[in-house]
Amino acid sequence: MPERGHLLPFPQAPDGIELRHLRAFVAVAEELNFGRAADRLYVSQPALSRQIRSLEQLVGCELLRRSTHRVELTLADEALLDRARKLLRDVDEAVSATLAVGGELLGRVARLLEPLSGLVAQEEGLHDARAAFERLQAGFSPPAGTSVRPVTAGGVPSLIAAPPDHPEPTVLYLHGGGYVVGSAFGYQPHAGALAAAAQTAVLVPDYRLAPEHPFPAAVQDAVSAYRWLLEQGVPADRVVVAGDSAGGGLAMSLLLTLKDQCAPYPGAAVLLCPWLDLGLHEMARPTDAGEAAAPMATDAEATRCTRAYLNGHPADDPIVDPLGADLAGLPPMLIQAATGDARLADAEALAIRAQEHGVAARLELYPVQAHAFQLFWSFLPEAADAFAAAGEFIREIAGANAATAAHRG
């Protein structure tokens, strides 16, 4: 390490410096030869030279002296070399650690979901599947400070999860579970996390499940809960409808029912890994899922859920098929999906169709091999990021609509 008196002060590094610039610089400084450095980095010598020149332009000084046969270090080079080595080493270690932890965390997701695997497809397995899904949810807790209280929302038993200082709900959350499992009680931690991210209380109706209560029971309950929110004095454009998996599909059914009834729309929708295509098509399985990938619902399970829910009702009814419905006029949507989700195609198709129909739809993709990965917000970084993004979207919608109302007033 050069003595302190030999170090040159650098201006603040600009944002344009890339890691490849620093890797190129370190390789040439260590090899003192462009040819060997280029071979080491698997790039051409001209490309390597361009990267070095870009770095010199960005830091504003000469780092290497070049001649026909030699490369010499400058004093500036010595000042940067050890620091660049440490930075690259730290970055490489951070990436390696992230990959290792990511695999470990996804393995944890897989282990949590494993008890559910295959139960729904079994003739007598639905009761066990419901119990297993509740046990899965019971392993999590709402964020500290979250309060939960029961209400009857338009005749529908429901729960309200609220963060401190925001007791009144403006988000209507429809839980997932393939229309056959799941409950408001089980979704308390999930609703609490969204409430904390959005800084507003969340209403979770315990809508009726199939096969005991097939379509349109769940849609009717969602509409009743939504109308109850409006009856509490919440302006429609301040309400956000949200849901994960089948709950995302139910959220779309709610919007399309409101459209059919010429009723006021909510201000926005947040759809987390929505399950939308109920046409009994085979799901597109991710081809790059590793051993730690979370187990996906089988085609047999998806088929049983769909048949139980529709109970002979046409799958191409626009109320249950948003991918074939007229979406014009619907409110803005945030659609989140995982790149390794068998339902990724649903999210992508909805975003495209919504945009084609003039709806402001934003699609966010997260590099996860799990469906409805947001359920694991308490330990999965991508899920925490997704909830933070959803919360920010909800706050933006609330702020924009409140400003519009104030301007009109």
C-alpha positions in Angstrom: 0.0 0.0 0.0 1.5 3.4 -0.9 2.3 5.8 1.9 -0.3 8.4 2.7 1.8 11.2 1.2 1.8 9.5 -2.2 -2.0 9.3 -2.6 -3.7 11.7 -5.0 -7.2 13.1 -4.2 -9.9 12.1 -6.7 -13.0 14.1 -7.4 -16.2 12.4 -6.3 -16.7 9.4 -8.6 -19.4 9.9 -11.1 -22.4 7.6 -11.5 -21.2 6.5 -14.9 -18.4 4.2 -13.6 -19.3 0.6 -14.2 -17.9 -2.5 -12.6 -16.6 -3.7 -15.9 -14.5 -0.5 -16.1 -12.9 -1.3 -12.8 -12.3 -5.0 -13.7 -10.6 -3.9 -16.9 -8.4 -1.5 -15.0 -7.4 -4.0 -12.3 -6.6 -6.7 -14.9 -4.4 -4.4 -17.0 -2.7 -3.1 -13.9 -1.9 -6.6 -12.6 -0.8 -8.0 -15.9 0.9 -4.9 -17.2 -0.1 -6.2 -20.6 -3.3 -5.6 -22.6 -3.2 -8.9 -24.4 -3.0 -11.0 -21.2 -5.6 -8.9 -19.5 -8.0 -9.2 -22.5 -7.6 -13.0 -22.4 -8.2 -13.0 -18.7 -11.5 -11.1 -19.0 -12.5 -12.9 -22.3 -12.9 -9.6 -24.2 -11.1 -8.2 -27.2 -8.1 -5.8 -26.8 -10.0 -2.9 -28.5 -12.9 -3.4 -26.1 -10.6 -3.5 -23.1 -8.9 -0.3 -24.3 -12.2 1.5 -24.6 -13.2 0.5 -21.1 -9.9 1.8 -19.7 -10.3 5.1 -21.7 -13.9 5.4 -20.4 -12.7 5.0 -16.8 -9.9 7.6 -17.3 -12.4 10.1 -18.7 -14.8 9.5 -15.8 -12.2 10.0 -13.1 -10.5 12.8 -15.0 -6.9 11.6 -15.0 -4.5 9.2 -16.7 -4.3 5.8 -15.0 -1.9 3.9 -17.3 0.9 5.0 -19.6 0.9 3.0 -22.8 3.7 2.4 -25.2 4.3 0.0 -28.1 5.8 -2.7 -25.8 5.0 -1.6 -22.2 2.3 -0.6 -19.8 3.3 1.5 -16.8 1.4 2.5 -13.7 0.9 6.2 -12.9 0.7 7.5 -9.3 -3.0 7.8 -9.8 -3.1 4.1 -10.8 -1.5 3.2 -7.5 -4.0 5.3 -5.6 -6.9 3.5 -7.2 -5.7 -0.1 -7.6 -6.0 -1.4 -4.0 -9.3 0.3 -3.5 -10.7 -1.1 -6.8 -9.5 -4.6 -5.8 -11.2 -4.3 -2.4 -14.4 -3.0 -4.0 -14.6 -5.8 -6.6 -13.8 -8.4 -4.0 -16.6 -7.1 -1.7 -19.0 -7.0 -4.7 -18.2 -10.6 -5.7 -18.5 -11.8 -2.1 -21.9 -10.0 -1.7 -23.2 -11.5 -4.9 -22.1 -15.0 -3.8 -23.6 -14.6 -0.4 -26.9 -13.3 -1.9 -27.1 -16.3 -4.3 -26.4 -18.7 -1.4 -29.0 -17.0 0.9 -31.5 -16.7 -2.0 -31.3 -20.5 -2.6 -31.6 -21.1 1.2 -34.7 -18.8 1.5 -36.4 -20.3 -1.5 -35.8 -23.7 0.0 -37.5 -22.5 3.1 -40.5 -21.5 0.9 -40.5 -24.9 -0.6 -40.5 -26.6 2.8 -43.4 -24.5 4.0 -45.5 -25.3 1.0 -44.7 -29.0 0.8 -47.4 -30.1 3.3 -50.0 -28.6 0.8 -48.7 -30.5 -2.2 -51.2 -32.6 -3.9 -53.9 -32.4 -1.2 -56.5 -30.4 -3.3 -56.3 -33.0 -6.1 -57.3 -35.8 -3.8 -60.9 -36.7 -3.5 -61.0 -36.4 0.3 -58.1 -34.0 0.6 -59.8 -30.6 0.7 -60.4 -30.5 4.4 -56.7 -31.4 5.0 -55.7 -28.7 2.5 -57.7 -26.1 4.2 -56.1 -27.0 7.6 -52.6 -27.1 6.1 -53.0 -23.7 4.5 -54.2 -22.2 7.9 -51.2 -23.8 9.6 -48.9 -22.3 7.0 -50.4 -18.8 7.7 -50.2 -19.3 11.4 -46.4 -19.5 11.2 -46.3 -15.8 10.5 -47.2 -12.8 12.6 -48.5 -9.3 11.6 -46.0 -6.5 11.9 -45.5 -5.0 15.4 -48.2 -2.5 16.3 -50.8 -4.0 13.9 -54.3 -4.2 15.3 -56.9 -6.7 14.1 -60.7 -6.3 14.7 -63.7 -8.2 13.4 -66.5 -6.5 11.4 -69.4 -7.6 9.3 -69.0 -5.9 6.0 -72.3 -5.9 4.1 -73.2 -9.1 5.7 -69.8 -10.7 5.1 -67.7 -11.8 8.1 -64.5 -9.8 7.8 -61.4 -8.7 9.6 -59.7 -5.3 9.5 -55.9 -5.2 9.9 -54.7 -1.7 10.8 -51.3 -0.1 11.3 -50.8 2.4 14.2 -52.7 5.7 13.6 -54.6 4.5 10.5 -57.6 2.6 11.8 -60.0 3.0 9.0 -59.7 0.7 5.9 -59.3 2.0 2.4 -57.9 -1.3 0.9 -60.2 -4.3 0.2 -58.0 -7.4 0.1 -59.3 -10.7 -1.4 -57.2 -13.6 -0.3 -55.9 -16.4 -2.5 -56.4 -20.1 -2.2 -57.8 -21.3 -5.5 -61.3 -20.3 -4.4 -61.4 -23.4 -2.2 -59.0 -22.7 0.7 -57.9 -19.7 2.7 -59.6 -17.4 5.1 -59.6 -13.8 6.5 -58.3 -15.2 9.8 -55.4 -16.9 8.2 -54.5 -13.8 6.1 -54.1 -11.5 9.1 -50.3 -11.4 8.9 -50.4 -10.8 5.1 -53.0 -8.1 5.4 -51.1 -6.5 8.3 -47.9 -6.3 6.2 -49.7 -4.6 3.3 -51.4 -2.2 5.8 -48.0 -1.3 7.2 -46.6 -0.8 3.7 -49.6 1.3 2.5 -50.1 3.1 5.8 -53.8 2.4 5.7 -56.1 -0.3 7.2 -57.0 -3.3 5.1 -60.4 -5.0 5.0 -60.3 -8.8 4.4 -63.7 -10.3 3.7 -64.1 -14.0 4.6 -65.8 -14.7 1.3 -67.6 -18.0 0.7 -65.5 -20.9 -0.7 -66.3 -23.6 -3.3 -67.4 -26.3 -3.7 -69.9 -25.5 -0.9 -70.5 -22.1 -2.4 -69.6 -22.0 -6.1 -69.6 -19.0 -8.5 -71.0 -16.3 -8.1 -71.0 -16.5 -4.2 -67.4 -15.2 -3.9 -68.1 -12.3 -6.3 -71.3 -11.4 -4.5 -69.4 -11.3 -1.2 -66.6 -9.1 -2.7 -69.2 -6.7 -4.1 -71.0 -6.5 -0.7 -67.7 -5.8 1.2 -66.8 -3.1 -1.4 -70.2 -1.4 -1.1 -69.9 -1.5 2.7 -66.6 0.4 2.5 -68.4 3.1 0.5 -71.2 3.2 3.0 -68.6 4.0 5.7 -67.9 7.2 3.9 -64.8 6.2 2.0 -64.9 7.8 -1.5 -64.8 5.2 -4.2 -61.6 6.7 -5.7 -59.8 6.3 -2.3 -60.4 2.6 -2.2 -57.9 0.1 -3.6 -58.9 -3.4 -4.4 -56.1 -6.0 -4.0 -55.7 -9.8 -4.1 -53.2 -12.6 -4.6 -53.5 -15.6 -6.9 -57.2 -16.5 -7.1 -57.9 -13.4 -5.0 -56.4 -11.4 -7.9 -58.8 -13.1 -10.2 -61.6 -12.3 -7.8 -60.5 -8.7 -7.7 -60.9 -8.5 -11.5 -64.3 -10.2 -11.3 -65.3 -7.5 -8.8 -64.2 -4.7 -11.1 -66.0 -6.2 -14.1 -69.1 -6.7 -12.0 -69.0 -3.0 -11.0 -68.6 -2.1 -14.7 -71.6 -4.3 -15.6 -73.6 -2.6 -12.9 -72.4 0.9 -13.8 -71.3 1.3 -10.2 -68.4 3.6 -9.1 -64.9 2.1 -9.5 -62.3 2.0 -6.8 -59.2 4.2 -7.4 -56.9 1.3 -8.3 -56.3 -2.4 -8.2 -53.2 -4.3 -6.9 -52.9 -7.8 -8.3 -50.3 -10.1 -6.8 -49.5 -13.1 -9.0 -53.1 -13.2 -10.3 -54.7 -16.5 -11.4 -56.9 -15.4 -14.2 -57.2 -18.2 -16.9 -59.9 -20.6 -15.7 -60.2 -22.3 -19.1 -58.7 -25.6 -17.8 -55.6 -25.1 -19.9 -52.3 -26.7 -18.8 -50.1 -24.3 -16.9 -46.8 -23.2 -18.4 -44.2 -24.7 -16.1 -41.0 -22.7 -15.6 -38.2 -24.5 -17.4 -35.3 -23.2 -15.3 -36.6 -24.0 -11.8 -33.9 -25.4 -9.6 -34.2 -28.0 -6.9 -35.1 -25.3 -4.4 -38.0 -24.0 -6.4 -41.2 -23.8 -4.5 -43.7 -26.6 -5.4 -46.4 -25.4 -7.9 -50.0 -26.4 -8.0 -50.4 -29.3 -10.3 -52.7 -29.2 -13.3 -54.9 -31.7 -11.5 -55.2 -29.4 -8.5 -55.9 -26.3 -10.7 -58.6 -28.3 -12.6 -60.3 -29.4 -9.4 -60.3 -25.8 -8.0 -61.7 -24.4 -11.3 -64.4 -27.0 -11.6 -65.4 -26.6 -8.0 -65.6 -22.8 -8.4 -67.3 -22.6 -11.7 -69.7 -25.6 -11.1 -70.6 -25.8 -14.8 -70.6 -22.0 -15.3 -69.0 -21.0 -18.6 -65.3 -20.2 -18.2 -65.5 -17.6 -20.9 -68.0 -15.5 -19.0 -66.3 -12.0 -19.0 -66.9 -11.7 -15.3 -64.6 -14.7 -14.6 -62.4 -14.2 -17.7 -60.7 -10.8 -17.7 -58.4 -11.9 -20.4 -61.3 -12.0 -22.8 -63.3 -9.1 -21.3 -63.7 -5.5 -22.3 -61.4 -3.7 -19.7 -62.0 -0.2 -21.0 -62.6 2.3 -18.2 -61.2 0.2 -15.4 -58.9 2.0 -12.9 -55.1 1.9 -12.8 -53.6 -1.5 -12.0 -50.3 -2.7 -10.4 -49.7 -6.3 -11.5 -46.9 -8.2 -9.8 -45.6 -11.6 -10.9 -42.7 -13.9 -10.4 -40.5 -14.9 -13.3 -40.6 -18.6 -12.2 -44.4 -18.7 -11.7 -46.5 -21.0 -13.7 -49.1 -18.2 -13.8 -46.7 -15.6 -15.2 -48.5 -15.7 -18.5 -51.7 -14.6 -16.9 -50.1 -11.5 -15.4 -48.4 -10.6 -18.7 -51.6 -11.2 -20.8 -53.6 -9.0 -18.4 -51.1 -6.1 -18.6 -51.1 -6.2 -22.4 -54.9 -6.4 -22.6 -55.4 -3.6 -20.1 -53.0 -1.3 -21.9 -54.7 -2.1 -25.2 -58.0 -1.0 -23.7 -56.5 2.2 -22.4 -56.0 1.2 -18.8 -52.9 2.4 -17.0 -51.4 -1.0 -16.1 -48.0 -1.5 -14.6 -46.3 -4.9 -14.6 -43.6 -5.7 -12.1 -41.6 -8.9 -12.4 -39.5 -10.4 -9.5 -36.9 -13.1 -9.9 -38.5 -15.8 -7.8 -39.4 -19.4 -8.4 -42.7 -19.3 -6.5 -46.3 -18.5 -7.0 -47.8 -15.9 -4.7 -44.3 -15.3 -3.3 -45.6 -12.1 -1.5 -47.0 -14.4 1.2 -43.4 -14.8 2.5 -42.7 -11.1 3.0 -41.3 -11.7 6.5 -38.1 -13.4 5.2 -38.0 -13.3 1.4 -36.3 -10.1 0.2 -38.2 -10.1 -3.1 -41.5 -10.4 -1.3 -40.6 -7.5 1.0 -39.6 -5.4 -2.0 -42.9 -6.3 -3.7 -44.9 -5.3 -0.7 -43.0 -2.0 -0.4 -43.7 -1.3 -4.1 -47.4 -2.2 -3.6 -47.6 0.1 -0.5 -46.0 3.0 -2.4 -48.5 2.5 -5.3 -51.4 2.6 -2.9 -50.1 5.7 -1.2 -49.6 7.4 -4.6 -53.1 6.6 -5.7 -54.5 7.9 -2.4 -52.5 11.1 -2.6 -53.3 11.8 -6.2 -57.0 11.3 -5.8 -57.1 13.3 -2.6 -55.3 16.2 -4.4 -57.8 16.0 -7.3 -60.8 16.1 -4.8 -59.3 19.1 -3.0 -58.8 20.9 -6.3 -62.4 20.2 -7.3 -63.6 21.5 -3.9 
